[in-house]
């Protein structure tokens, strides 16, 4: 999961890779991964 989060951060910084990343970001892809990211955030906040 952290690899996907890193993809969100890194791939949007590099113009050459940005378009390929946008193509990956379908509505379903975004919904699924945003849910996972929110779950990780919740877990991290609980454990710090």
VOSELUM-794052 format. One line per field, with one value per residue (C-alpha): residue number from 0; x negated, y negated, z. Coordinates in pm, 1 decimal. Last residue first. Example, Ala and Ser with C-alpha at 12.3 -4.5 7.8 and 13.67 -1.06 7.14 Angstrom:
BEGIN
i <- 1 / 0
u <- -1367.0 / -1230.0
v <- 106.0 / 450.0
w <- 714.0 / 780.0
This chain:
BEGIN
i <- 47 / 46 / 45 / 44 / 43 / 42 / 41 / 40 / 39 / 38 / 37 / 36 / 35 / 34 / 33 / 32 / 31 / 30 / 29 / 28 / 27 / 26 / 25 / 24 / 23 / 22 / 21 / 20 / 19 / 18 / 17 / 16 / 15 / 14 / 13 / 12 / 11 / 10 / 9 / 8 / 7 / 6 / 5 / 4 / 3 / 2 / 1 / 0
u <- -144.3 / 47.9 / 401.8 / 285.4 / 107.1 / 414.0 / 641.1 / 392.5 / 363.8 / 742.3 / 760.6 / 496.4 / 689.1 / 1011.3 / 824.6 / 685.8 / 1021.0 / 1193.4 / 906.7 / 878.2 / 1258.8 / 1273.0 / 985.8 / 644.1 / 420.6 / 448.4 / 348.4 / 32.4 / -68.4 / -10.6 / -223.0 / -522.2 / -683.9 / -581.0 / -759.6 / -613.9 / -282.8 / -465.1 / -637.4 / -354.6 / -74.6 / -327.7 / -448.5 / -93.2 / -83.5 / -410.8 / -281.0 / 0.0
v <- -747.7 / -424.8 / -556.3 / -821.8 / -555.9 / -330.4 / -615.9 / -723.1 / -364.2 / -336.8 / -669.3 / -548.0 / -225.4 / -416.2 / -650.5 / -346.9 / -186.4 / -510.8 / -622.3 / -292.3 / -281.4 / -637.3 / -564.2 / -685.8 / -468.5 / -704.6 / -992.3 / -801.0 / -758.2 / -1131.0 / -1230.8 / -1017.2 / -1264.3 / -1560.5 / -1431.7 / -1549.6 / -1365.1 / -1036.9 / -1085.8 / -1161.6 / -940.7 / -667.4 / -689.6 / -620.7 / -321.7 / -187.7 / -241.8 / 0.0
w <- 1784.1 / 1730.9 / 1683.6 / 1439.7 / 1235.4 / 1222.8 / 1112.4 / 846.6 / 723.2 / 697.3 / 511.5 / 265.2 / 207.1 / 136.1 / -97.9 / -275.4 / -344.9 / -444.0 / -668.6 / -853.0 / -899.2 / -1036.5 / -1270.7 / -1176.0 / -1392.5 / -1690.4 / -1463.5 / -1368.5 / -1731.2 / -1788.0 / -1488.2 / -1578.9 / -1814.5 / -1596.7 / -1286.3 / -957.2 / -1002.8 / -1020.3 / -690.7 / -448.0 / -579.2 / -653.3 / -293.7 / -178.1 / -411.8 / -272.4 / 80.1 / 0.0
